[in-house]
Structure formats: C-alpha cells, structure tokens
Amino acid sequence: MGGTLRTRYYQTGSQMMLTDVKREPLCRFLGKDVPDVPFPSGNQAGMEFEMNMETALQDAVKNAVRNIGITLASLTIVGLAFWVPLF
C-alpha cells in the first residue's frame, strides 16, 4: 500500500531522515510494520474547521457592529436628553 507524505524531517536517536517520505521506507526507518490500511490523504477535517471558523468570525463581527450601533444610539439619546431642555 503506497502513499507519500510531504517532505519532512525525522529523527530517532542518532539517525536522521529528510525526504519525500513513502510509507514503506518510513516504517522501516521507524522499525514498524507497514499498515494494511489505506494511506491517510491528509487533514480532511481541516477545511471544514476553517469554514466553520470563518462563519463564526463573520457572525462575531456582525454582532460586534450591531452592539456598537446600539451603544452609540443609546449614548446619543442619553446625551440629547441632557442637552435639549424639556418643555
């Protein structure tokens, strides 16, 4: 079962390896058996996380702008109440 990782630096004890790592040589280097499962294709959940964070950030910005607007409107009303004489 093949597969390639990105170029990485590995060190175990006094041994070092820097290469486009294929699964079989990496397992031999680490002294492990080659798994019989398909090679992982990367962090697929990472993109979903980024999309969720973008949505959350957009919501936070919208809420912040709304809260600033409400605060400014409230302060304006209170300020006007002190400056404008009541009849």
N, C-alpha and C positions, 0 to 999 in steps of 0.2 A: 504494500500500500504506500504510494508515493505522496509527496507533498513537499512544499518548500516554504520555509519561514523567510522573513526579511533578513537582511544582513544583521547579524547580532554578534556580540562578544560574550563568550562563555569562559568560565574559569572554574576548574575543580582542582583543589590542591595547588600543585605547581604547574599543571597543564593549562594551556590556553588554546582557544579556537576562535577564529574570526572568519566568517564565511557566509555565503548564502546557504543556509542550513537545510539539508534534506533530512528527512525523518530517520532513515536508517543510520547514516553516519553519526547523527546526534545521539541516537540511542546507544550506539557502540561507544562513543566518547564518554557518555554518562554511565556506561556499564549496565544499561537497562535493556529489557526485551522490547522489540518493536511491537506496538499495539496492533490488534487486528481490527480496530475501528477506523473509520474514515478520518483523514487528517482534518483538523479544525480549519474552517475557512476564515477565521478572524472573529472580531467582536461584532457580531451582527446586531446585538442589542445596543451598541454604542450609538447608532444612527437614531434609533427610537428614543434613546435618552436625550440626545441633542435636540430632537424635535420637541420633546416634552419640556425641556428647559427653555427653549425659545418661546413656546406658548406661555409658559409660566412667567417668563420675563415680560412678554407683551402685556399679559394681564396685570402684572405688578406695576408696570409703567402707566397703564390706563387708570388703575386705581389711585396711583400717586397724583396724576394730573387732576383727576376728579376731586381728590381730597384737598389739593392746593386750591382749586377753584372754589370749593365750598368754604374753605377757610378765608380766602380773600373776600368773597362775597359777604360772609358774616362780619368780618372786620370792617368792611366798608359800611355796612348797615349800622353797626355799633358806632363807628366814627361819625357818620352823618347824624345820628341821634344826639350826639354831644355838641355838634357844630351848628345844627339847624335849630333855632328856637321853636319850641312848641307853642301853638296859639291856643 
